[in-house]
């Protein structure tokens, strides 16, 4: 049949017949299964392989007795029992039931094919060892196998890597990974590659053999709580402990930063132009990293500015900062007008109001920052010069908004005058500019004007009665007067005690 052809040409034609017969027969089966609903399983695949094998040796001209063919068919068909046992005891019982590792259908088919090839080689070696013509066929098949192996080595390497990932499970869909310098979320794991998506919605398709070869950091294992770090440089003149305290406060109040484990700050380097500090904070789902980093850095800027801690310029630049005198006078003028209209300060003269304004500190709070926290100690009050802030109280572990402050509102006066703990949380809704009046400044004014104590105690007593609703209740005037007198005496005593007058 192959007269006039060389040995290599006969081997190539035989290999083509083998592959062509197998894929045509297998394609017919897939057509019947999808279009006609005919259920064809492992036995049909064995039939396809046997038919391809016998077509190849028939074309090649190999002749053997019918006993050899029958024996070969029986051995090849018995391979189905071996594959079924492997499916049951290896894949089902050991991996899926004992190790809780699902084994895809594709891996089962690959393992079944390998078992069949091993049996096929055994049959060829011992069932047809007397047929010398078959040696050429096997040699030609070996050449084809080598060519196919080289062509599909990346594919097979990816599949082997996928098997390793599925068995060891170093990550799963939804986990955030650090692969090299890239942070991305796992979207899909298949037997060839792992598909990732970055925060910029850029999809990465990385072959599994490369994933296995990379050093992978799983940010969501064993839990999604993980630490992140941000570095900040400040001027050398600032004491390190003061800087650390400011950075801890700024980061701990940032959005998405967990309270436990707490924020930590380390001094990591003395650089050319700045002392470098590293903020270590903990967060949950890494998908929120952009908002979290933004919130931490924003809070750091505002907190350092309030504390008078400067972030230096990265080059040797002579930077002269001049604040327009007109702008400062405008701020002071607003503060004076607000304090003059506040009933608490009616007893103060214009000179005392001016002194109060000059000695108080003006601070900036960024949107979302906490100005005061419910339950915290305090000995100061605040005047809102610009912006808006939300007042909230905690109830059953939930923060409930109760009011909105706008310029020129004042808050925190009870802590300033009596040292009471803060009764509510005030958080900036927009960028806010506030003036903080502290206890030392107020104490100096009260020592100079002791008659203000009586006026302040009366105002505090009246506010307490309004809060408790006593002024609106249907009670006699004498009862109201007696209650107001009791409150006034109590507040007068607390004021004298608190300011040591």
VEXLO-698826 format. One record per residue (C-alpha): x negated, y, z negated; residue in one letter. Coordinates in nm, 3 decimals, padded with zeros to 5 digits. Layout:
N
{px X py Y pz Z rest A}
...
This chain:
501
{px 00.000 py 00.000 pz 00.000 rest X}
{px -00.297 py 00.226 pz -00.070 rest X}
{px -00.517 py 00.102 pz 00.215 rest X}
{px -00.748 py 00.377 pz 00.339 rest X}
{px -00.727 py 00.574 pz 00.012 rest X}
{px -01.006 py 00.615 pz -00.237 rest X}
{px -00.981 py 00.485 pz -00.593 rest X}
{px -00.938 py 00.838 pz -00.736 rest X}
{px -00.656 py 00.916 pz -00.492 rest X}
{px -00.476 py 00.592 pz -00.582 rest X}
{px -00.506 py 00.677 pz -00.953 rest X}
{px -00.368 py 01.028 pz -00.900 rest X}
{px -00.070 py 00.902 pz -00.695 rest X}
{px 00.007 py 00.640 pz -00.961 rest X}
{px -00.001 py 00.903 pz -01.239 rest X}
{px 00.232 py 01.129 pz -01.040 rest X}
{px 00.474 py 00.838 pz -00.989 rest X}
{px 00.468 py 00.762 pz -01.362 rest X}
{px 00.537 py 01.124 pz -01.467 rest X}
{px 00.788 py 01.187 pz -01.189 rest X}
{px 00.991 py 00.873 pz -01.269 rest X}
{px 00.998 py 00.954 pz -01.640 rest X}
{px 01.110 py 01.318 pz -01.604 rest X}
{px 01.369 py 01.241 pz -01.334 rest X}
{px 01.525 py 00.962 pz -01.541 rest X}
{px 01.511 py 01.170 pz -01.857 rest X}
{px 01.669 py 01.466 pz -01.674 rest X}
{px 01.957 py 01.246 pz -01.559 rest X}
{px 02.015 py 01.145 pz -01.919 rest X}
{px 02.018 py 01.508 pz -02.037 rest X}
{px 02.268 py 01.591 pz -01.761 rest X}
{px 02.498 py 01.306 pz -01.867 rest X}
{px 02.473 py 01.408 pz -02.231 rest X}
{px 02.552 py 01.775 pz -02.177 rest X}
{px 02.808 py 01.756 pz -01.897 rest X}
{px 02.980 py 01.421 pz -01.956 rest X}
{px 02.926 py 01.383 pz -02.331 rest X}
{px 02.745 py 01.050 pz -02.295 rest X}
{px 02.546 py 00.982 pz -02.617 rest X}
{px 02.195 py 00.870 pz -02.530 rest X}
{px 01.944 py 00.815 pz -02.808 rest X}
{px 01.602 py 00.665 pz -02.864 rest X}
{px 01.674 py 00.348 pz -02.665 rest X}
{px 01.737 py 00.555 pz -02.354 rest X}
{px 01.401 py 00.732 pz -02.400 rest X}
{px 01.231 py 00.393 pz -02.427 rest X}
{px 01.411 py 00.288 pz -02.109 rest X}
{px 01.278 py 00.600 pz -01.932 rest X}
{px 00.923 py 00.523 pz -02.040 rest X}
{px 00.947 py 00.155 pz -01.943 rest X}
{px 01.097 py 00.237 pz -01.603 rest X}
{px 00.819 py 00.490 pz -01.539 rest X}
{px 00.557 py 00.238 pz -01.648 rest X}
{px 00.683 py -00.041 pz -01.420 rest X}
{px 00.730 py 00.199 pz -01.128 rest X}
{px 00.368 py 00.309 pz -01.168 rest X}
{px 00.219 py -00.041 pz -01.182 rest X}
{px 00.441 py -00.151 pz -00.890 rest X}
{px 00.317 py 00.137 pz -00.675 rest X}
{px -00.039 py 00.067 pz -00.781 rest X}
{px 00.002 py -00.298 pz -00.686 rest X}
{px -00.046 py -00.467 pz -01.023 rest X}
{px 00.103 py -00.820 pz -01.022 rest X}
{px 00.185 py -01.013 pz -01.336 rest X}
{px 00.402 py -01.310 pz -01.432 rest X}
{px 00.758 py -01.258 pz -01.547 rest X}
{px 00.657 py -01.380 pz -01.892 rest X}
{px 00.422 py -01.080 pz -01.931 rest X}
{px 00.695 py -00.840 pz -01.827 rest X}
{px 00.957 py -00.991 pz -02.062 rest X}
{px 00.713 py -00.990 pz -02.353 rest X}
{px 00.618 py -00.631 pz -02.283 rest X}
{px 00.986 py -00.526 pz -02.273 rest X}
{px 01.062 py -00.700 pz -02.603 rest X}
{px 00.765 py -00.539 pz -02.780 rest X}
{px 00.843 py -00.191 pz -02.645 rest X}
{px 01.211 py -00.217 pz -02.739 rest X}
{px 01.123 py -00.337 pz -03.090 rest X}
{px 00.948 py -00.003 pz -03.139 rest X}
{px 01.295 py 00.147 pz -03.199 rest X}
{px 01.314 py -00.046 pz -03.528 rest X}
{px 00.979 py 00.096 pz -03.643 rest X}
{px 01.087 py 00.451 pz -03.557 rest X}
{px 01.417 py 00.404 pz -03.744 rest X}
{px 01.231 py 00.283 pz -04.056 rest X}
{px 00.996 py 00.584 pz -04.041 rest X}
{px 01.297 py 00.819 pz -04.006 rest X}
{px 01.467 py 00.664 pz -04.306 rest X}
{px 01.187 py 00.612 pz -04.558 rest X}
{px 00.932 py 00.876 pz -04.460 rest X}
{px 01.132 py 01.173 pz -04.334 rest X}
{px 01.467 py 01.131 pz -04.515 rest X}
{px 01.375 py 00.977 pz -04.852 rest X}
{px 01.023 py 01.110 pz -04.912 rest X}
{px 01.012 py 01.457 pz -04.756 rest X}
{px 01.375 py 01.575 pz -04.758 rest X}
{px 01.505 py 01.405 pz -05.072 rest X}
{px 01.197 py 01.386 pz -05.294 rest X}
{px 00.998 py 01.692 pz -05.180 rest X}
{px 01.300 py 01.897 pz -05.064 rest X}
{px 01.123 py 01.975 pz -04.736 rest X}
{px 01.353 py 01.966 pz -04.430 rest X}
{px 01.197 py 01.791 pz -04.130 rest X}
{px 01.320 py 01.924 pz -03.794 rest X}
{px 01.440 py 01.689 pz -03.521 rest X}
{px 01.149 py 01.795 pz -03.301 rest X}
{px 00.890 py 01.657 pz -03.545 rest X}
{px 01.076 py 01.328 pz -03.568 rest X}
{px 01.070 py 01.295 pz -03.189 rest X}
{px 00.697 py 01.372 pz -03.172 rest X}
{px 00.624 py 01.106 pz -03.435 rest X}
{px 00.842 py 00.855 pz -03.249 rest X}
{px 00.660 py 00.929 pz -02.924 rest X}
{px 00.320 py 00.875 pz -03.090 rest X}
{px 00.434 py 00.539 pz -03.228 rest X}
{px 00.555 py 00.434 pz -02.884 rest X}
{px 00.223 py 00.535 pz -02.721 rest X}
{px 00.031 py 00.330 pz -02.977 rest X}
{px 00.245 py 00.024 pz -02.899 rest X}
{px 00.211 py 00.089 pz -02.525 rest X}
{px -00.169 py 00.094 pz -02.549 rest X}
{px -00.157 py -00.231 pz -02.745 rest X}
{px 00.056 py -00.395 pz -02.475 rest X}
{px -00.172 py -00.274 pz -02.199 rest X}
{px -00.482 py -00.400 pz -02.379 rest X}
{px -00.357 py -00.747 pz -02.466 rest X}
{px -00.068 py -00.814 pz -02.228 rest X}
{px -00.249 py -00.716 pz -01.907 rest X}
{px -00.613 py -00.772 pz -01.997 rest X}
{px -00.655 py -01.021 pz -01.713 rest X}
{px -00.539 py -00.775 pz -01.449 rest X}
{px -00.854 py -00.597 pz -01.343 rest X}
{px -00.659 py -00.364 pz -01.116 rest X}
{px -00.507 py -00.204 pz -01.423 rest X}
{px -00.843 py -00.068 pz -01.531 rest X}
{px -00.830 py 00.192 pz -01.257 rest X}
{px -00.479 py 00.286 pz -01.355 rest X}
{px -00.578 py 00.333 pz -01.718 rest X}
{px -00.882 py 00.535 pz -01.614 rest X}
{px -00.668 py 00.759 pz -01.394 rest X}
{px -00.412 py 00.798 pz -01.674 rest X}
{px -00.695 py 00.887 pz -01.909 rest X}
{px -00.811 py 01.164 pz -01.677 rest X}
{px -00.456 py 01.300 pz -01.658 rest X}
{px -00.425 py 01.280 pz -02.036 rest X}
{px -00.748 py 01.477 pz -02.080 rest X}
{px -00.629 py 01.746 pz -01.836 rest X}
{px -00.291 py 01.773 pz -02.012 rest X}
{px -00.466 py 01.780 pz -02.348 rest X}
{px -00.687 py 02.074 pz -02.251 rest X}
{px -00.394 py 02.259 pz -02.096 rest X}
{px -00.176 py 02.218 pz -02.405 rest X}
{px -00.436 py 02.242 pz -02.679 rest X}
{px -00.309 py 02.582 pz -02.800 rest X}
{px 00.048 py 02.455 pz -02.799 rest X}
{px -00.043 py 02.143 pz -02.993 rest X}
{px -00.259 py 02.344 pz -03.235 rest X}
{px 00.040 py 02.572 pz -03.298 rest X}
{px 00.266 py 02.271 pz -03.357 rest X}
{px 00.018 py 02.118 pz -03.602 rest X}
{px -00.005 py 02.452 pz -03.782 rest X}
{px 00.376 py 02.468 pz -03.790 rest X}
{px 00.389 py 02.121 pz -03.945 rest X}
{px 00.142 py 02.234 pz -04.212 rest X}
{px 00.346 py 02.548 pz -04.286 rest X}
{px 00.674 py 02.355 pz -04.306 rest X}
{px 00.527 py 02.099 pz -04.545 rest X}
{px 00.326 py 02.333 pz -04.771 rest X}
{px 00.573 py 02.624 pz -04.742 rest X}
{px 00.333 py 02.912 pz -04.827 rest X}
{px 00.606 py 03.156 pz -04.720 rest X}
{px 00.969 py 03.158 pz -04.611 rest X}
{px 01.206 py 03.377 pz -04.411 rest X}
{px 01.255 py 03.710 pz -04.590 rest X}
{px 00.914 py 03.716 pz -04.758 rest X}
{px 00.682 py 04.013 pz -04.705 rest X}
{px 00.328 py 03.915 pz -04.607 rest X}
{px -00.001 py 04.096 pz -04.574 rest X}
{px -00.173 py 03.945 pz -04.270 rest X}
{px -00.506 py 04.116 pz -04.222 rest X}
{px -00.426 py 04.486 pz -04.259 rest X}
{px -00.064 py 04.447 pz -04.150 rest X}
{px 00.239 py 04.432 pz -04.380 rest X}
{px 00.541 py 04.259 pz -04.225 rest X}
{px 00.855 py 04.062 pz -04.312 rest X}
{px 00.898 py 03.700 pz -04.203 rest X}
{px 01.195 py 03.682 pz -03.967 rest X}
{px 01.155 py 03.334 pz -03.814 rest X}
{px 00.935 py 03.026 pz -03.855 rest X}
{px 00.937 py 02.779 pz -03.567 rest X}
{px 00.704 py 02.496 pz -03.467 rest X}
{px 00.490 py 02.711 pz -03.241 rest X}
{px 00.467 py 03.048 pz -03.414 rest X}
{px 00.578 py 03.275 pz -03.698 rest X}
{px 00.770 py 03.590 pz -03.607 rest X}
{px 00.719 py 03.898 pz -03.823 rest X}
{px 00.869 py 04.247 pz -03.830 rest X}
{px 00.692 py 04.555 pz -03.968 rest X}
{px 00.852 py 04.857 pz -04.136 rest X}
{px 00.840 py 05.030 pz -03.798 rest X}
{px 01.057 py 04.754 pz -03.642 rest X}
{px 00.762 py 04.620 pz -03.445 rest X}
{px 00.787 py 04.245 pz -03.391 rest X}
{px 00.479 py 04.023 pz -03.409 rest X}
{px 00.471 py 03.666 pz -03.274 rest X}
{px 00.166 py 03.495 pz -03.427 rest X}
{px 00.083 py 03.131 pz -03.338 rest X}
{px 00.095 py 02.905 pz -03.642 rest X}
{px -00.264 py 02.789 pz -03.597 rest X}
{px -00.372 py 03.154 pz -03.635 rest X}
{px -00.144 py 03.199 pz -03.939 rest X}
{px -00.306 py 02.897 pz -04.102 rest X}
{px -00.651 py 03.040 pz -04.025 rest X}
{px -00.574 py 03.386 pz -04.169 rest X}
{px -00.592 py 03.489 pz -04.532 rest X}
{px -00.227 py 03.556 pz -04.609 rest X}
{px -00.102 py 03.749 pz -04.914 rest X}
{px 00.262 py 03.669 pz -04.994 rest X}
{px 00.401 py 03.975 pz -05.176 rest X}
{px 00.725 py 03.792 pz -05.265 rest X}
{px 00.579 py 03.478 pz -05.425 rest X}
{px 00.661 py 03.358 pz -05.686 rest X}
{px 00.892 py 03.661 pz -05.723 rest X}
{px 00.934 py 03.977 pz -05.517 rest X}
{px 00.791 py 04.192 pz -05.800 rest X}
{px 00.442 py 04.300 pz -05.694 rest X}
{px 00.195 py 04.579 pz -05.758 rest X}
{px 00.094 py 04.855 pz -05.517 rest X}
{px -00.179 py 05.117 pz -05.554 rest X}
{px -00.213 py 05.482 pz -05.453 rest X}
{px -00.526 py 05.693 pz -05.495 rest X}
{px -00.530 py 06.062 pz -05.588 rest X}
{px -00.826 py 06.301 pz -05.617 rest X}
{px -00.830 py 06.591 pz -05.867 rest X}
{px -01.085 py 06.856 pz -05.959 rest X}
{px -01.372 py 06.773 pz -06.195 rest X}
{px -01.270 py 07.036 pz -06.451 rest X}
{px -00.960 py 06.838 pz -06.563 rest X}
{px -00.996 py 06.600 pz -06.864 rest X}
{px -00.939 py 06.239 pz -06.746 rest X}
{px -00.691 py 06.144 pz -07.018 rest X}
{px -00.477 py 06.447 pz -06.942 rest X}
{px -00.478 py 06.357 pz -06.572 rest X}
{px -00.390 py 05.994 pz -06.647 rest X}
{px -00.094 py 06.093 pz -06.864 rest X}
{px 00.039 py 06.323 pz -06.590 rest X}
{px 00.003 py 06.056 pz -06.320 rest X}
{px 00.178 py 05.795 pz -06.537 rest X}
{px 00.473 py 06.028 pz -06.597 rest X}
{px 00.497 py 06.113 pz -06.228 rest X}
{px 00.483 py 05.754 pz -06.101 rest X}
{px 00.707 py 05.604 pz -06.369 rest X}
{px 00.995 py 05.836 pz -06.279 rest X}
{px 00.962 py 05.776 pz -05.903 rest X}
{px 01.230 py 05.599 pz -05.703 rest X}
{px 01.209 py 05.214 pz -05.689 rest X}
{px 00.920 py 05.198 pz -05.940 rest X}
{px 00.995 py 04.935 pz -06.206 rest X}
{px 00.978 py 05.024 pz -06.574 rest X}
{px 00.831 py 04.684 pz -06.657 rest X}
{px 00.546 py 04.611 pz -06.599 rest X}
{px 00.453 py 04.972 pz -06.679 rest X}
{px 00.255 py 05.206 pz -06.456 rest X}
{px -00.123 py 05.207 pz -06.509 rest X}
{px -00.380 py 05.464 pz -06.398 rest X}
{px -00.753 py 05.400 pz -06.354 rest X}
{px -01.044 py 05.635 pz -06.290 rest X}
{px -01.217 py 05.459 pz -06.002 rest X}
{px -01.476 py 05.695 pz -05.855 rest X}
{px -01.666 py 06.023 pz -05.883 rest X}
{px -01.655 py 06.143 pz -05.524 rest X}
{px -01.822 py 06.444 pz -05.362 rest X}
{px -01.530 py 06.681 pz -05.404 rest X}
{px -01.299 py 06.513 pz -05.655 rest X}
{px -01.255 py 06.258 pz -05.930 rest X}
{px -01.057 py 05.968 pz -05.780 rest X}
{px -00.776 py 05.806 pz -05.979 rest X}
{px -00.580 py 05.497 pz -05.879 rest X}
{px -00.213 py 05.460 pz -05.968 rest X}
{px -00.096 py 05.100 pz -06.005 rest X}
{px 00.282 py 05.060 pz -06.004 rest X}
{px 00.522 py 04.770 pz -05.960 rest X}
{px 00.814 py 04.749 pz -05.720 rest X}
{px 01.059 py 04.490 pz -05.587 rest X}
{px 01.152 py 04.437 pz -05.223 rest X}
{px 00.861 py 04.557 pz -05.009 rest X}
{px 01.103 py 04.684 pz -04.743 rest X}
{px 01.131 py 05.001 pz -04.957 rest X}
{px 00.757 py 05.072 pz -04.959 rest X}
{px 00.776 py 05.389 pz -04.747 rest X}
{px 01.039 py 05.554 pz -04.968 rest X}
{px 00.858 py 05.439 pz -05.283 rest X}
{px 00.518 py 05.573 pz -05.178 rest X}
{px 00.680 py 05.901 pz -05.072 rest X}
{px 00.856 py 05.936 pz -05.406 rest X}
{px 00.539 py 05.860 pz -05.606 rest X}
{px 00.325 py 06.106 pz -05.409 rest X}
{px 00.594 py 06.376 pz -05.424 rest X}
{px 00.633 py 06.339 pz -05.801 rest X}
{px 00.254 py 06.347 pz -05.841 rest X}
{px 00.233 py 06.680 pz -05.655 rest X}
{px 00.500 py 06.845 pz -05.869 rest X}
{px 00.371 py 06.703 pz -06.198 rest X}
{px 00.011 py 06.809 pz -06.131 rest X}
{px 00.129 py 07.156 pz -06.031 rest X}
{px 00.328 py 07.188 pz -06.355 rest X}
{px 00.026 py 07.081 pz -06.558 rest X}
{px -00.207 py 07.318 pz -06.376 rest X}
{px -00.413 py 07.028 pz -06.237 rest X}
{px -00.542 py 07.103 pz -05.889 rest X}
{px -00.583 py 06.861 pz -05.600 rest X}
{px -00.899 py 06.990 pz -05.429 rest X}
{px -00.944 py 07.055 pz -05.062 rest X}
{px -01.147 py 06.780 pz -04.890 rest X}
{px -01.409 py 07.021 pz -04.751 rest X}
{px -01.620 py 07.296 pz -04.899 rest X}
{px -01.382 py 07.582 pz -04.845 rest X}
{px -01.356 py 07.900 pz -05.047 rest X}
{px -00.985 py 07.910 pz -05.117 rest X}
{px -00.848 py 08.226 pz -05.268 rest X}
{px -00.489 py 08.193 pz -05.388 rest X}
{px -00.300 py 08.517 pz -05.438 rest X}
{px 00.054 py 08.526 pz -05.550 rest X}
{px 00.229 py 08.839 pz -05.449 rest X}
{px 00.296 py 09.065 pz -05.744 rest X}
{px 00.635 py 09.147 pz -05.598 rest X}
{px 00.733 py 08.780 pz -05.598 rest X}
{px 00.628 py 08.737 pz -05.961 rest X}
{px 00.816 py 09.048 pz -06.065 rest X}
{px 01.124 py 08.917 pz -05.887 rest X}
{px 01.110 py 08.593 pz -06.084 rest X}
{px 01.065 py 08.779 pz -06.413 rest X}
{px 01.349 py 09.014 pz -06.326 rest X}
{px 01.583 py 08.720 pz -06.262 rest X}
{px 01.480 py 08.556 pz -06.589 rest X}
{px 01.534 py 08.879 pz -06.785 rest X}
{px 01.882 py 08.924 pz -06.637 rest X}
{px 01.978 py 08.564 pz -06.717 rest X}
{px 01.854 py 08.581 pz -07.078 rest X}
{px 02.024 py 08.916 pz -07.132 rest X}
{px 02.358 py 08.765 pz -07.024 rest X}
{px 02.312 py 08.457 pz -07.244 rest X}
{px 02.499 py 08.493 pz -07.574 rest X}
{px 02.220 py 08.320 pz -07.767 rest X}
{px 01.986 py 08.610 pz -07.697 rest X}
{px 02.224 py 08.903 pz -07.749 rest X}
{px 02.055 py 08.985 pz -08.079 rest X}
{px 01.718 py 09.040 pz -07.912 rest X}
{px 01.598 py 09.377 pz -07.793 rest X}
{px 01.477 py 09.446 pz -07.441 rest X}
{px 01.117 py 09.436 pz -07.564 rest X}
{px 01.175 py 09.094 pz -07.723 rest X}
{px 01.340 py 08.964 pz -07.407 rest X}
{px 01.041 py 09.087 pz -07.208 rest X}
{px 00.803 py 08.913 pz -07.449 rest X}
{px 01.007 py 08.594 pz -07.425 rest X}
{px 00.987 py 08.598 pz -07.045 rest X}
{px 00.615 py 08.676 pz -07.033 rest X}
{px 00.523 py 08.394 pz -07.275 rest X}
{px 00.744 py 08.126 pz -07.120 rest X}
{px 00.632 py 07.887 pz -06.848 rest X}
{px 00.788 py 07.866 pz -06.501 rest X}
{px 00.778 py 07.513 pz -06.355 rest X}
{px 00.887 py 07.347 pz -06.031 rest X}
{px 01.069 py 07.013 pz -06.015 rest X}
{px 01.112 py 06.821 pz -05.693 rest X}
{px 01.438 py 06.668 pz -05.574 rest X}
{px 01.513 py 06.355 pz -05.779 rest X}
{px 01.273 py 06.435 pz -06.064 rest X}
{px 01.389 py 06.421 pz -06.424 rest X}
{px 01.370 py 06.753 pz -06.610 rest X}
{px 01.480 py 06.610 pz -06.946 rest X}
{px 01.575 py 06.257 pz -07.048 rest X}
{px 01.862 py 06.158 pz -07.276 rest X}
{px 01.739 py 06.050 pz -07.619 rest X}
{px 01.395 py 06.208 pz -07.580 rest X}
{px 01.250 py 06.443 pz -07.840 rest X}
{px 01.239 py 06.810 pz -07.749 rest X}
{px 01.181 py 07.156 pz -07.889 rest X}
{px 01.247 py 07.376 pz -07.587 rest X}
{px 01.527 py 07.500 pz -07.365 rest X}
{px 01.538 py 07.567 pz -06.993 rest X}
{px 01.670 py 07.845 pz -06.771 rest X}
{px 01.752 py 07.736 pz -06.415 rest X}
{px 01.618 py 08.010 pz -06.188 rest X}
{px 01.667 py 07.836 pz -05.851 rest X}
{px 01.818 py 07.511 pz -05.726 rest X}
{px 02.077 py 07.270 pz -05.864 rest X}
{px 02.058 py 06.986 pz -06.117 rest X}
{px 02.283 py 06.698 pz -06.222 rest X}
{px 02.371 py 06.630 pz -06.585 rest X}
{px 02.441 py 06.266 pz -06.673 rest X}
{px 02.491 py 06.057 pz -06.985 rest X}
{px 02.429 py 05.688 pz -07.040 rest X}
{px 02.722 py 05.465 pz -07.128 rest X}
{px 02.706 py 05.085 pz -07.144 rest X}
{px 02.382 py 05.088 pz -06.951 rest X}
{px 02.529 py 05.300 pz -06.668 rest X}
{px 02.440 py 05.660 pz -06.586 rest X}
{px 02.758 py 05.871 pz -06.559 rest X}
{px 02.740 py 06.221 pz -06.400 rest X}
{px 02.925 py 06.478 pz -06.614 rest X}
{px 02.826 py 06.819 pz -06.474 rest X}
{px 02.624 py 07.010 pz -06.216 rest X}
{px 02.399 py 07.299 pz -06.314 rest X}
{px 02.320 py 07.592 pz -06.087 rest X}
{px 02.128 py 07.916 pz -06.134 rest X}
{px 02.158 py 08.095 pz -06.375 rest X}
{px 02.267 py 07.813 pz -06.611 rest X}
{px 02.077 py 07.733 pz -06.932 rest X}
{px 02.041 py 07.391 pz -07.096 rest X}
{px 01.860 py 07.224 pz -07.384 rest X}
{px 01.923 py 07.503 pz -07.634 rest X}
{px 02.019 py 07.266 pz -07.919 rest X}
{px 01.676 py 07.103 pz -07.902 rest X}
{px 01.509 py 07.445 pz -07.905 rest X}
{px 01.703 py 07.572 pz -08.206 rest X}
{px 01.746 py 07.259 pz -08.419 rest X}
{px 01.501 py 06.999 pz -08.284 rest X}
{px 01.782 py 06.757 pz -08.192 rest X}
{px 01.708 py 06.480 pz -07.942 rest X}
{px 01.824 py 06.543 pz -07.588 rest X}
{px 02.192 py 06.453 pz -07.554 rest X}
{px 02.191 py 06.412 pz -07.174 rest X}
{px 01.964 py 06.355 pz -06.876 rest X}
{px 01.912 py 06.643 pz -06.633 rest X}
{px 01.777 py 06.551 pz -06.289 rest X}
{px 01.697 py 06.792 pz -06.006 rest X}
{px 01.941 py 06.761 pz -05.715 rest X}
{px 01.733 py 06.999 pz -05.503 rest X}
{px 01.390 py 07.152 pz -05.555 rest X}
{px 01.432 py 07.350 pz -05.876 rest X}
{px 01.250 py 07.637 pz -06.042 rest X}
{px 01.302 py 07.652 pz -06.419 rest X}
{px 01.170 py 07.860 pz -06.704 rest X}
{px 01.094 py 07.667 pz -07.022 rest X}
{px 01.121 py 07.850 pz -07.356 rest X}
{px 00.932 py 07.666 pz -07.629 rest X}
{px 00.960 py 07.660 pz -08.006 rest X}
{px 00.643 py 07.864 pz -08.079 rest X}
{px 00.766 py 08.157 pz -07.869 rest X}
{px 01.112 py 08.147 pz -08.027 rest X}
{px 00.972 py 08.116 pz -08.378 rest X}
{px 00.764 py 08.430 pz -08.332 rest X}
{px 01.071 py 08.627 pz -08.223 rest X}
{px 01.285 py 08.500 pz -08.511 rest X}
{px 01.019 py 08.594 pz -08.765 rest X}
{px 01.025 py 08.945 pz -08.625 rest X}
{px 01.410 py 08.955 pz -08.621 rest X}
{px 01.543 py 08.746 pz -08.913 rest X}
{px 01.892 py 08.892 pz -08.863 rest X}
{px 01.917 py 08.685 pz -08.543 rest X}
{px 01.944 py 08.370 pz -08.754 rest X}
{px 02.296 py 08.466 pz -08.868 rest X}
{px 02.405 py 08.540 pz -08.512 rest X}
{px 02.258 py 08.214 pz -08.376 rest X}
{px 02.420 py 08.004 pz -08.650 rest X}
{px 02.760 py 08.162 pz -08.572 rest X}
{px 02.727 py 08.090 pz -08.201 rest X}
{px 02.620 py 07.729 pz -08.262 rest X}
{px 02.908 py 07.675 pz -08.503 rest X}
{px 03.160 py 07.810 pz -08.253 rest X}
{px 03.017 py 07.592 pz -07.971 rest X}
{px 03.039 py 07.283 pz -08.191 rest X}
{px 03.403 py 07.357 pz -08.272 rest X}
{px 03.478 py 07.409 pz -07.901 rest X}
{px 03.310 py 07.078 pz -07.821 rest X}
{px 03.515 py 06.899 pz -08.086 rest X}
{px 03.835 py 07.072 pz -07.969 rest X}
{px 03.913 py 07.221 pz -08.309 rest X}
{px 03.985 py 07.569 pz -08.176 rest X}
{px 04.264 py 07.435 pz -07.952 rest X}
{px 04.429 py 07.218 pz -08.217 rest X}
{px 04.738 py 07.336 pz -08.397 rest X}
{px 04.574 py 07.402 pz -08.732 rest X}
{px 04.596 py 07.704 pz -08.955 rest X}
{px 04.363 py 07.997 pz -08.922 rest X}
{px 04.231 py 07.939 pz -09.274 rest X}
{px 04.139 py 07.579 pz -09.190 rest X}
{px 03.956 py 07.691 pz -08.878 rest X}
{px 03.774 py 07.960 pz -09.070 rest X}
{px 03.671 py 07.713 pz -09.341 rest X}
{px 03.542 py 07.462 pz -09.085 rest X}
{px 03.355 py 07.733 pz -08.894 rest X}
{px 03.197 py 07.856 pz -09.218 rest X}
{px 03.078 py 07.502 pz -09.301 rest X}
{px 02.923 py 07.461 pz -08.958 rest X}
{px 02.761 py 07.807 pz -08.975 rest X}
{px 02.599 py 07.732 pz -09.311 rest X}
{px 02.476 py 07.396 pz -09.182 rest X}
{px 02.321 py 07.545 pz -08.870 rest X}
{px 02.167 py 07.833 pz -09.067 rest X}
{px 01.994 py 07.585 pz -09.293 rest X}
{px 01.874 py 07.376 pz -08.998 rest X}
{px 01.741 py 07.686 pz -08.818 rest X}
{px 01.543 py 07.799 pz -09.124 rest X}
{px 01.407 py 07.449 pz -09.177 rest X}
{px 01.316 py 07.387 pz -08.815 rest X}
{px 01.139 py 07.723 pz -08.765 rest X}
{px 00.996 py 07.722 pz -09.119 rest X}
{px 01.149 py 08.060 pz -09.204 rest X}
